[in-house]
Amino acid sequence: MTSFYKEHPGGKVILNKAGQDVTWVLKTLAPHVKAADTVMKKLKQTCIGKVK
């Protein structure tokens, strides 16, 4: 995540939402809707833990 956020146009927003459920972003914002399933799959593959 830390290396990716620098390349993502909304990178600072990503860091501000760390530890929160942002599934709604993938399901409602136009640039993410088409990629939502792929993104969720990749996140599950690379998850190293959950923030409590």
Secondary structure, DSSP 8 states (H G I E B T S, - for coil): -TTTTTTSTTHHHHHHTTTS--HHHHHHSHHHHTTHHHHHHHHHHH------
